[in-house]
Amino acid sequence: MVALGAIFRPQLPPERLRDVVRAAEGAGLEQLWLWEDCFLESGIATAAAALAWTDRLRVGVGALPVPLRAVTLTAMEAATLHRMFPGRLVVGVGHGIQEWMGQAGVRAGSPLTLLREHLDALRALLRGEEVTRQGRYVTLDRVALGWPPAGAPPVLAAVAGPRSLHLSGAAADGTVLSAGTTPDAVRRARAAIDAGRAEAGRDDHHELVVNLHAATGPGAEGRLRAELEHWYAASGPELGVSGDADAVAAAVRRLADAGADTVVLQPSPDEPDPEGFVRFAAGPVAEALRHR
């Protein structure tokens, strides 16, 4: 069955995270996902706190913008959390929003090359290898982690375009697709990912995580419509879902049938009850999915 998660959006102040995390853990939510959006909240700092406040919850970061980060630092942070909280962290990396990268003074001339070099080095470091690279963006000289994680934890790529999806298939262990991705777009993404995997000779599992705009409770339809029109200048049943648990579960199933392994419910930035939202995902929506 498809795995189910929810997002704590960084438009909420960091001090709200603890209550949402505790609500997610208490309700039995499978996964809580966090963002490192400029210039709001750190993905690693929030993930560390969420993991420390819980015993079971799987915590995803989707995603760390690679232009902001030295790959050695990302590897050290990820390895530390993987060792402290084995099996409960999922790290995604991505190009970052180019306008934000420009504001920060780190915009890359070739985002695709940077992401490929970062993925290759990060995955090798997390495998415990000593890495020497002389790339366009990533240069390492005999770098090895002192405390690599047990096993080789997966690294996901948060990407969208066909070339980036092809790269994710070849060089990442999974892919995160943004909210607003329709079932047909999920199928196209799977095809691009699989082409990259075939070219790289990979036959391991590649997890596909798809975010889904979702709203429930009073004013849900209006909040969802405003969110969709903000991002897409349109609204439609395939871009997001509002309503009760059965309606949300049906939208989750459509994405799962198109190839998603995990669907993560993304609330609107003005969601009035973030704790209630994660309880809704963990309880009524999960129950509706079990009773298809």
Secondary structure as GFF3:
##gff-version 3
##sequence-region A 1 292
A	DSSP	beta_strand	3	8	.	.	.	ID=ss1
A	DSSP	three_ten_helix	14	16	.	.	.	ID=ss2
A	DSSP	alpha_helix	17	27	.	.	.	ID=ss3
A	DSSP	beta_strand	31	34	.	.	.	ID=ss4
A	DSSP	alpha_helix	43	52	.	.	.	ID=ss5
A	DSSP	beta_strand	58	65	.	.	.	ID=ss6
A	DSSP	three_ten_helix	66	68	.	.	.	ID=ss7
A	DSSP	alpha_helix	71	84	.	.	.	ID=ss8
A	DSSP	beta_strand	89	94	.	.	.	ID=ss9
A	DSSP	alpha_helix	98	103	.	.	.	ID=ss10
A	DSSP	alpha_helix	111	126	.	.	.	ID=ss11
A	DSSP	beta_strand	131	134	.	.	.	ID=ss12
A	DSSP	beta_strand	139	143	.	.	.	ID=ss13
A	DSSP	beta_strand	155	158	.	.	.	ID=ss14
A	DSSP	alpha_helix	162	171	.	.	.	ID=ss15
A	DSSP	beta_strand	174	177	.	.	.	ID=ss16
A	DSSP	alpha_helix	183	200	.	.	.	ID=ss17
A	DSSP	beta_strand	207	215	.	.	.	ID=ss18
A	DSSP	alpha_helix	220	232	.	.	.	ID=ss19
A	DSSP	beta_strand	240	242	.	.	.	ID=ss20
A	DSSP	alpha_helix	245	258	.	.	.	ID=ss21
A	DSSP	beta_strand	262	266	.	.	.	ID=ss22
A	DSSP	alpha_helix	274	280	.	.	.	ID=ss23
A	DSSP	pi_helix	281	285	.	.	.	ID=ss24
A	DSSP	alpha_helix	286	290	.	.	.	ID=ss25
###
